[in-house]
Amino acid sequence: FPSHDNGHDLHFRRLAAARAIGENVSEEEIEAIRQTELAACSSSDVIYYPDPEEVQLVADLLASKKQVISLPVVVFTAEVIAAGRKKAERISAPAAGRLLFVGGFSHKPNTDGILWFVHEVLPQIRDRFGTVHLAIAGSNPPAEIQLLASEGIDVTGFIPDDELERQYEVADVAIVPLRFGAGVKGKVIEAMANGVPVVTTPFGIQGIASAEKLTLIASDPEGFAAAVVECLRDREKARKRARAALTFVQQSHSTAVLRRALQAGLIVTGK
């Protein structure tokens, strides 16, 4: 029976990026994970990854006739995208300064990223813009994340879908301050689908074509702070990016796109 392998991202690439910023990851650990991932791919007839760059990398590493297909990391219905467009059209000045971060804290890049943002970026935003409010939403926040809760910062822990929808409804900017990672980030696509302008890093925007037209991107504290302030102040440009991001989601992360990718895999295996 034909075998299908669906990967979220290439874990060995994420570990290599973590090592590059000083995380305690050995070359041996990276290589072991690389061999494990490639072995899983080699044993499958069809392989799916969300990031087109990783699709090509897997195809090159296997150097075989295996079919490697780009599969959306998350998909949204036409109704969700239409609601996001209504939200985007309501973007206006002045912004209230409400920032939103969404991410589960069992995933180490999320913990690292939001600590970096709060300690190194947020003070600069406050100096340049004034009062802002940050909501940190995500399951399993460790003690170091819970300790961030203070005036102007809410740490919600896990929240149900209706509360997450409310958070997106009131957010002026979604921040994705990841300093390492791999693959397409579901939190970025989700924010786009909800019509919220996104500020992120090069790691946060991996696997997304023409990302600079859809989001603001910065990798250092000064640049990230400046990008958030620009997004809060220039709401017309923020609205333009949010509109473009919604078009991107419709074209690449809809249920129709998912159906076509899965059908391509079934054709390859003759089913």
Salt bridges, closest charged atoms under 4 A:
ASP9 OD2 - HIS8 ND1 3.44
ASP9 OD1 - ARG14 NH2 3.24
GLU23 OE1 - LYS108 NZ 2.86
GLU27 OE2 - ARG19 NE 3.26
GLU31 OE1 - ARG34 NE 3.05
GLU53 OE2 - ARG13 NH2 2.93
GLU54 OE2 - ARG13 NH1 3.06
GLU89 OE2 - ARG243 NE 2.80
ASP112 OD1 - ARG179 NH2 2.76
ASP154 OD2 - HIS133 NE2 2.95
GLU163 OE2 - ARG166 NH2 3.18
GLU169 OE2 - ARG90 NH2 2.36
ASP172 OD1 - ARG235 NH2 3.66
GLU230 OE2 - ARG241 NH2 3.68
GLU236 OE1 - ARG239 NH2 2.10
